[in-house]
Amino acid sequence: MNVTNKRMRDFSFTSESVTEGHPDKVCDQISDAILDAYLEQDPYSRCAVECLATKDQLVIAGEVSSDGKVNHEELARNVMTDIGYNDAVLGFYSGSRVLDLIHKQAPQLNAIEGAGDQGFVFGYACNQTKELMPLPIVLAHKLTKRLAEVRKQNIIEGLFPDGKSQVTIRYKKNKPVSIERIIISSHHDERYRGSDFKVLKDLIYKEVILKAIPNNLFTKNTKISVNPNGTWFECGGLAADTGLTGRKIIADTYGGWAHHGGGAFSGKDATKVDRSGAYLARYLAKTIVELAYASECEIQLGFEIKNNKIISTNINTFGRENKTNQISGQKLYPDDWLNNIQRTIPEIIDFLELRKPIFRDLCNYGHFGKKGYRWE
């Protein structure tokens, strides 16, 4: 076990989240929807699917080995419609051009029984929130999720799918005490020009911020910025910003609070340890915190291509072990933790139930801190 110095005691920390209509998240969802479609027909499908989206065009590329048959283009258009890109006025919608470049995976890679590639991943947990996640990313996700809800339910009219949030939390003695700043922005139509722009800001403050954030975290010094660049966000979505699969890896994990490994999640089946390894590492770190062996834990796991087992483990509890539970050496950790660290790659996949078509729903608003998944 490697234990480093405690974190700085008094500091501020910022994390961001994006809505499902953000250009990068559009690509994540299409990649994961394709993965899900293959897994639904063939749970042992091998997929590595990437998307690039820009004004009026979507490119899908990657490798697949599966007994399933999927119409990639039709599925991509359905995802666009589900998100809310269903009108040509947005500059990217379900009628935009789709170029499908997916091809079969190399037989040599498909035959690998262990890790699909070398790699390292991190998992993290702490007792800042009931989700055992850092508070800044939890609140940032709550804001963007609520922003999508008010759009879909037409609680605020004239909103488009693209949006993002950022939350800065003030910590004292290593504990979160208040919100220093909230920034939230939403793509919108032309109705909020001029003096009506204040109407939009007031609605987002009332229907999004106040509904998503606990009142006790606000102080008289909390700064709130709503669409701080004015009506600039009339131009948004894929007409204004190119999207790529896997470009929101920090929002997908711990908001920058913990380390991140070398790869993204979306579009990859679970033989890619970027995904399965990261989920296992979260499970292990969460187990340590949940059982009160430590109040904070970060775990790194290392993998080697074709090797069927984890090749390295690093455990960091930041000097915050529970002394009443602590026993010397690895016995600090519960037995089920040790059993899982010794599993083979196929056993990890089965243990975490990663052959199911769960990934499109998972990829919005973070992969961790959500109920209903085996690693949580």
N, C-alpha and C positions, 0 to 999 in steps of 0.2 A: 504494500500500500504506500502511495506517495501522498503526503499531506503537505500542502503549501501554506504560506502565511494567510491569515485572515484578510478579507477584503477591507478596503478603506472604510472607516466607520461612518463618516458624514460625506455624502456625495449626491449627485443627481444622475439619473439614468433615463435614456430615451429609447423607445421601440416604436416601430411602425407596422401597420397592417394595410392590406388593400382589399377592395371588394372583388367579388367574383367577375365583375365586368372590367377589371383592370386588364390591359393588353397581355401582360405576362400570365395572369391567372386564366384568361381565356385559353391560352395555349396549354397550360397545365391541365385544364379540364378536358379539352379535346384529346390530349395524349392519354389521360387516365380513362376517359370514356371508351377509347379504342381498346386499351388494356382490359377493362372490365368486360367488354363484349367478347373478347377472346376467352377470358377466364370462365365466363358463363357457359361457353360451349366446351371448353377444354381446360380444366383446372391446372394442367401442366404446361400451358402455353408459355413460351419464352418471348418476351417483348422488350423492345427498346425503341420507343416512339417519341419523336421530337416534332414540334410545330414552330413555324415562324409565321406571324401574321402582320400584315400592314394594310394600308388603305386598299379596300376592295379585293384583297388577295390573301389566301391562306396556302401555305406549303406544309405538307405532312411528309415526313421522312423517317426512316428507321428500318429496323430489322424485326421480323416476326417468324417464329417457328411454332405452328399450331395446327391441330386438326380442325379448328374452327374456321368459318368463313364470315368475313365482316365487310360490309360496304363502308369503307372509311369515309368517303365523301358525304354520303347520306347521313352518317352518324355525326360528322362534324357540323353539318348544317343544322341538325336537330339541337346540338349543344348550343350553337349560336342563338337559336330561337329561344331556348329555355332561359338563357342568361338575360336576354332582352335585346339582342342585336337582331331585330326583326324588321327594320325600316331602312331603306336606302339612304335616307337623310343622314344617317349616322356615319356614312362613308365606309362602313364594313357591316355586312349583315348576311343573313342566310342565303341571299342570292349572289353573293360575291364569288369570284373565281376560286376554285379549290384545285390545287395541284397535288396529286397523290404519288409519292415517290417511295412508298414502303416496299421493301423486298424481303426475300427469305433470309433468315439468319444463317451464317456460315455453319456447316455441319460440325466443324471442329468445336465451335463454341457451344452448340446445342448439346454436344455429347458430354460436356463437363458436368461432373456430379457434385463437386464442391463449390467453392465461391466462384462466381462468374468472372471475377477480376480481383486484382489486388485492391486494397483500400483500407481506410480507417474511418471510424465513425465515433460520435459522441452521444451520450445520453445524459440527461440532467433532471434533477428534481430539487425542490426546496419547499419550505413551509410558509412561504409568503401568502399563498392563497389556498383555497379549498381544492383547487385543481392541482396543487403542488407544482405550480409554475411561477415564474417571475411576474410580479404585478404589472409592469409596463406593457408587456405583450398581451396579457389577458385583457386589460382595458382597451388596448388598441383594437383587438379583435372584436370586442363587444361593440365598439363604435362602428366599425365597418359592417358588421353583421346587421346592426340596427339600421344603418344607412340603406342597405339593400332591402330590408323589410319595409321601410316607409316608401321606398320607390315601388316595390311590387304591389303593395297594398294601396297605393295611390293616396297615402296619408299626406305626402308632399307631392304636388303635381309638378310635372315638367322636369323630373330628374331622369338622367340616363345612367347606364350601368357602371361606368367608370367612376372610381372614387378611392380615397385613401385617408388614413388617419395617422397621427403621431402623438404619443403621450410621453411626457417627462415627469418622472416621480422623484420627489425629494426623500432621501434616506438619512436618518439620524441613528447613530449607534447600530448601523447595519440593518435597520428596520424601516420599511416604507411608512412615511407619516402623512404625506399630502401630495396633491398634484401641483406641479409647478406650471405646466403648460399643456394645452390640448390644441392640436392643429387638425382640422378636418376639411376635406374638399370633396365636392361632388360635381361631376359633369351635369350640365343642365341645358335647357333650351333657351330661346331668346326672350322669353316672357319676363325674365328678371333683369332686364337692362335698366339703366338709369336709376331712378329712385326706388324702383321695385326690387333692386338687388338687396336692399335691407330686409325686405320681406323674406327672401330666401334665407338670409343669415339668421333671422329671428326664428324661422320655422325649424331649421336644422338645430339650433341651440335648444329649442323647446322640445322637439319631437325625437331628436337623436341623442344629444349630449345628456340632457337631464334624465332621459329614460334609460340610458345605458350605464351611467356612472353613479356610484354611491355618493350621496350628498356629503357624507362625513369626510370625504377626501378633498373637498373644495375648501379653499381659504380665501381671504380677501385679496391675497396676492396671486391667486391662480390666474394665469393669462390664457385667454381662449381666442383662437383665430379660426374663422369660418371662411372658406374660399379666400384666403388672404391675397390672392393675385387678382381680385376683382372678377369681372365677367370674362376674363381670359379663358375660363373653363367651359365656355360655350363650345370651344373646339377641344374635344377630348376623344377618348377611346382609340380605336385602331386607325382612325383618320389622322390622328395627331401624334401617335406614339407606336412604334413597332413592338410587337410582343414576341417573347421567346419562352419555350418550355424551360423550367428550372431556374429562372432568374430571380425568384423570390424565396431563396432557400433560408434566409434569416427570418423572414415572416413565417415561413413554414415550421420553424423550430422554436427557438427561445428568444427571439427578438434581439439577438446580439449579446445577451447576458451570459450565455455559455458558448463554448467553442462549437464549431461546425466542422464536419469531415469534408472529404474532397468532392462529394457529389450531391446532386439533387435527387428528388424522389420520383416525380411524376413521369409517367410513361414507362416505368421500369417494373418488370415482374420481380418477385421476391428473391429469385436466385441472385439478383444484383444486391450485394451486401450494403450498398449505399442506402437501400431502403430497409431490408430485413434486419441488418446489423444495427441501424439507428433506432429502429423500433425496439429491438431487444435491449439495447443500451438504456433507453428510456425506461423500459420495464424494470431493469435491474436497479437503476438509480432511484426510481420511484419506490421500489420495494424497501430499500434502505431507509428512505425518509418516512415512508408510511408506517413502518414498524418501529420508528423512533430510534434507530441505530445512529442516526445523525440528522441534523436539521437541514443539511444541504449536501448534495452529492453530485459529482460529475464523473462519468466513466468513459474511458476511451477503449475501444476494441479494435484490434488489427486483424486483417485477413490477407491471405495469399491465394492467387488464382489456382484453382484445382484442389486446394487444400480443403478438406471437409470440416475443419474445426477452426475456432478462433486461435490466432497465433500469439496475441499479446493482449494484456489487460492493464490498464492504469486506473487507479481509483483515487479520487481527490475529494476529501470531505472538508477542506478549508479550515481544519482545526476545530470543526464543530461536531465532533462525535459526542454521543450521549455517554458520559462516563459510567453511568449505572448499568448500561448494556454492554460496555466495551470489554472484550476479552482479547488477549494478545493474539497477534497474527490474523490470519484469514478467518478465524472463528468469530471475529467481530460480526461476520455476515451470516444471515439465516441460511439454513440448509437448502431451501428451494432455490436461493440465489446461486449457490455453488453448483447445484445440479444443472441449472440452465446454462451456466457459463461453459459447461462441458458438452453441451449438445452439438451434434453435427448440423451442417447447414440445412439439410432436409428436415431434421427434427425441429430446428428453430422455426422454419416456415410452417410446419404443422402445428407447433405449439402456439404460435401467434395467429393461426388461422388466416394465412396470407394467400391461400389459393382461391379465396372467395372474391367476387366482383364488388369490392367495397371502396375502390380508390377515388372515383370521381367525387362522391359525396365527402370523402375525407379531405380532399385537397384544398378546400376553402377554409379560411380562418384558422390555419394551423393544424398540424398533424398530431399535436400532443395536448393533453389537458381536456380531452373530450371523453364523455362516457360512451360505452358501447363497443370499445375496441379492446382486444385481448391485452395489449401492452399497457392499458390504463387500469 
